[in-house]
Amino acid sequence: MRSKALTDEFLKVNNVPLEQLSPVALAYIGDAVYELYIRSKLLIPPKRIAEYHTQVVTQVRAETQATYLQNLEPYLTGEEKEILRRGRNAVTTKPKRLSAKIYQQASSLETLIGYLYLTNCDRLQDLLTKLKINSDVDG
């Protein structure tokens, strides 16, 4: 999923202990990691770019992320649930089209993904695999 050396180098160069990264920063990284994961999962079978885009947008919507988070919760450790709590509590605004709860859940998932990307890619891969994302999704 990512190179440990790359993350270690980032943290070293920026002289930032991981614990000091805010939940918002973790969610920012998590959002990018999640979208890249979704894009890579939907590449097969080959399709037009517009079809890829539609499928990706469906998968990265806050509503879909909130559903995925609910599906993952039984598998999460206490530490991971604490990261979710931090991510949820960091949310101070929400888009007009969403409920606060949905947006908080989506942000929590992104925070967890960002945290695991930086700390434990094997665990991240394990959890993402549990989502059972495939290219047969309707956009």
C-alpha positions in Angstrom: 0.0 0.0 0.0 2.8 2.4 0.8 6.4 2.4 1.7 7.3 2.5 5.4 10.5 4.3 4.4 8.5 7.0 2.7 6.4 7.7 5.7 9.4 7.5 8.1 11.3 10.0 5.9 8.3 12.3 5.9 8.1 12.3 9.6 11.8 12.7 10.0 12.2 15.5 7.5 9.3 17.4 9.0 10.4 16.6 12.5 6.8 15.8 13.5 5.9 13.0 15.9 2.9 11.2 14.5 1.0 11.8 17.8 1.1 15.6 17.0 -0.7 15.3 13.7 -4.2 16.6 14.1 -7.2 14.4 13.2 -7.9 16.9 10.4 -4.4 16.2 9.0 -4.9 12.5 9.3 -8.3 12.8 7.5 -6.7 14.8 4.8 -4.1 12.0 4.1 -6.8 9.4 4.6 -9.0 11.0 2.0 -6.3 10.8 -0.6 -5.3 7.2 0.3 -8.9 6.1 0.3 -9.6 7.6 -3.1 -6.5 6.1 -4.6 -7.5 2.7 -3.2 -11.0 3.0 -4.7 -9.6 4.1 -8.1 -7.2 1.2 -8.2 -10.0 -1.3 -7.3 -12.3 -0.1 -10.0 -9.8 -0.2 -12.9 -10.8 -3.7 -14.0 -12.7 -4.3 -16.2 -11.5 -1.4 -18.5 -14.1 1.3 -19.1 -14.3 4.9 -20.3 -12.9 7.6 -18.0 -16.4 9.0 -17.4 -17.6 5.6 -16.1 -14.5 5.3 -13.8 -15.3 8.8 -12.5 -18.9 8.0 -11.8 -18.0 4.8 -9.9 -15.3 6.5 -7.9 -17.6 9.4 -7.0 -20.2 6.9 -5.8 -17.6 5.1 -3.6 -16.0 8.3 -2.1 -19.3 9.9 -1.1 -19.7 10.6 2.6 -22.8 8.4 2.7 -20.9 5.4 1.3 -18.0 6.0 3.6 -20.4 6.1 6.6 -21.8 2.8 5.5 -18.4 1.3 5.2 -17.4 2.5 8.6 -20.5 0.8 10.1 -19.5 -2.4 8.4 -15.9 -2.2 9.8 -16.8 -1.3 13.4 -17.0 -4.9 14.6 -13.4 -5.5 13.4 -11.8 -2.4 15.0 -9.5 -2.4 18.0 -9.9 0.0 21.0 -7.0 2.1 19.6 -8.7 2.4 16.2 -12.0 3.3 17.9 -10.2 6.1 19.7 -8.8 7.4 16.4 -12.4 7.4 15.1 -13.6 9.3 18.1 -10.8 11.9 17.6 -11.8 12.2 13.9 -15.5 12.5 14.7 -14.8 15.2 17.3 -12.6 17.2 15.0 -15.5 17.9 12.6 -16.8 21.4 13.1 -18.7 22.0 9.9 -20.7 20.0 7.4 -21.9 20.3 3.8 -25.5 21.4 3.4 -26.6 18.2 1.8 -25.5 15.9 4.6 -26.5 15.3 8.2 -23.8 16.0 10.8 -23.7 12.3 11.7 -23.0 11.1 8.2 -20.3 13.7 7.7 -18.7 12.8 11.1 -18.7 9.1 10.2 -17.1 9.8 6.9 -14.4 12.1 8.4 -13.8 9.5 11.1 -13.2 6.8 8.5 -10.8 9.1 6.6 -9.0 9.8 9.9 -8.5 6.1 10.6 -7.3 5.5 7.1 -4.8 8.3 7.4 -3.6 7.1 10.7 -3.2 3.4 9.6 -1.5 4.5 6.4 1.2 6.2 8.5 1.4 3.5 11.2 0.3 0.1 10.0 -0.3 -0.5 6.3 -0.9 -4.2 6.8 -3.8 -3.4 9.1 -5.1 -0.8 6.7 -5.0 -3.3 3.9 -6.8 -5.9 6.1 -9.6 -3.4 6.9 -9.9 -2.1 3.3 -10.2 -5.7 2.1 -13.2 -6.2 4.4 -15.1 -3.5 2.5 -15.4 -5.9 -0.5 -15.2 -3.1 -3.1 -15.3 -4.3 -6.6 -15.8 -2.9 -10.1 -19.3 -4.2 -10.4 -20.7 -1.3 -8.4 -23.3 0.8 -10.2 -22.4 4.5 -10.5 
